[in-house]
Amino acid sequence: TGQERATLTGYTNGVNSVSFSPDGALLASGSWDGTVLLWDMSPYGTVQPQTPNPDFDSDGTVGFGDFLQFVALFGLSRGDAGYDARYDLDGDGTIGFSDFLIFASAFGEN
């Protein structure tokens, strides 16, 4: 309808990437602050934030293995498409979610 349904909050920087799940039930949003939120799109037009914990091995860091497990659980926005992350784009010495967000934003992926 083109009408605003809700305002998404919870970021310290602006949102730079959003994508609906194929069934429209979830909205994923990402920000330059490194935050990724999943929003449950209820049938009544409200949203409930769901914050996934990507640190699957509980070592206190989010690495590429954690990212792969996150993708396996929550999926990607483009069906069977995948992303090949090989570079540390934010200079922190690891390849993690912020690198993925930088990569996705730079290449127009959502």
QUIRABEL-V267527 format. One record per pair of residues at least 12 apart in sequence whose C-alpha atoms are under 10 Angstrom apart, sorted by the first residue. I is the first residue (numbers start at 0). J is the second residue. If there is no record, write none. Layout:
i->I j->J
i->I j->J
This chain:
i->3 j->44
i->4 j->40
i->4 j->43
i->4 j->44
i->4 j->45
i->4 j->46
i->5 j->40
i->5 j->44
i->5 j->45
i->5 j->46
i->6 j->45
i->6 j->46
i->7 j->28
i->7 j->36
i->7 j->38
i->7 j->45
i->7 j->46
i->7 j->47
i->7 j->48
i->8 j->36
i->8 j->48
i->9 j->30
i->9 j->34
i->9 j->35
i->9 j->36
i->9 j->48
i->10 j->28
i->10 j->29
i->10 j->30
i->10 j->31
i->10 j->32
i->10 j->33
i->10 j->34
i->10 j->35
i->10 j->36
i->11 j->30
i->11 j->31
i->11 j->32
i->11 j->33
i->11 j->34
i->12 j->29
i->12 j->30
i->12 j->31
i->12 j->32
i->12 j->33
i->12 j->34
i->13 j->29
i->13 j->30
i->13 j->31
i->13 j->32
i->14 j->28
i->14 j->29
i->14 j->30
i->14 j->31
i->14 j->32
i->14 j->33
i->14 j->34
i->14 j->35
i->15 j->28
i->15 j->29
i->15 j->30
i->15 j->31
i->15 j->32
i->15 j->100
i->15 j->101
i->15 j->103
i->15 j->104
i->15 j->107
i->15 j->109
i->16 j->28
i->16 j->29
i->16 j->30
i->16 j->31
i->16 j->35
i->16 j->100
i->16 j->101
i->16 j->103
i->16 j->104
i->16 j->107
i->16 j->108
i->16 j->109
i->17 j->29
i->17 j->30
i->17 j->35
i->17 j->36
i->17 j->37
i->17 j->76
i->17 j->104
i->17 j->108
i->17 j->109
i->18 j->37
i->18 j->75
i->18 j->76
i->18 j->77
i->18 j->108
i->18 j->109
i->19 j->37
i->19 j->38
i->19 j->40
i->19 j->75
i->19 j->76
i->19 j->77
i->19 j->109
i->20 j->37
i->20 j->73
i->20 j->74
i->20 j->75
i->20 j->76
i->20 j->77
i->20 j->78
i->21 j->75
i->21 j->76
i->21 j->77
i->21 j->78
i->23 j->39
i->23 j->40
i->23 j->41
i->24 j->38
i->24 j->39
i->24 j->40
i->24 j->41
i->24 j->42
i->25 j->37
i->25 j->38
i->25 j->39
i->25 j->40
i->25 j->41
i->25 j->46
i->25 j->47
i->25 j->48
i->25 j->49
i->25 j->73
i->26 j->38
i->26 j->39
i->26 j->40
i->26 j->46
i->26 j->48
i->26 j->49
i->26 j->76
i->27 j->39
i->27 j->48
i->27 j->49
i->27 j->73
i->27 j->75
i->27 j->76
i->27 j->109
i->28 j->109
i->29 j->96
i->29 j->97
i->29 j->100
i->29 j->101
i->29 j->104
i->29 j->109
i->30 j->97
i->30 j->100
i->30 j->101
i->30 j->104
i->31 j->97
i->31 j->100
i->31 j->101
i->31 j->104
i->32 j->97
i->32 j->100
i->33 j->95
i->33 j->96
i->33 j->97
i->33 j->98
i->33 j->99
i->33 j->100
i->33 j->101
i->34 j->50
i->34 j->51
i->34 j->96
i->34 j->97
i->34 j->100
i->35 j->49
i->35 j->50
i->35 j->51
i->35 j->52
i->35 j->53
i->35 j->96
i->35 j->97
i->35 j->100
i->36 j->48
i->36 j->49
i->36 j->50
i->36 j->51
i->36 j->52
i->37 j->49
i->37 j->50
i->37 j->51
i->37 j->73
i->38 j->50
i->51 j->69
i->51 j->72
i->51 j->73
i->52 j->65
i->52 j->69
i->53 j->65
i->53 j->66
i->53 j->67
i->53 j->68
i->53 j->69
i->53 j->70
i->53 j->95
i->53 j->96
i->54 j->66
i->54 j->68
i->54 j->69
i->55 j->67
i->55 j->68
i->55 j->69
i->56 j->68
i->60 j->93
i->60 j->95
i->61 j->93
i->61 j->94
i->61 j->95
i->61 j->96
i->61 j->97
i->62 j->93
i->62 j->94
i->62 j->95
i->62 j->96
i->63 j->84
i->63 j->85
i->63 j->93
i->63 j->94
i->63 j->95
i->63 j->96
i->63 j->98
i->63 j->99
i->64 j->94
i->64 j->95
i->65 j->95
i->65 j->96
i->66 j->94
i->66 j->95
i->66 j->96
i->66 j->99
i->67 j->95
i->69 j->96
i->75 j->109
i->76 j->108
i->76 j->109
i->77 j->108
i->77 j->109
i->82 j->99
i->82 j->102
i->82 j->103
i->82 j->108
i->83 j->99
i->83 j->102
i->84 j->96
i->84 j->98
i->84 j->99
i->84 j->102
i->85 j->98
i->85 j->99
i->86 j->98
i->86 j->99
i->86 j->102
i->87 j->99
i->87 j->101
i->87 j->102
i->88 j->100
i->88 j->101
i->88 j->102
i->89 j->101
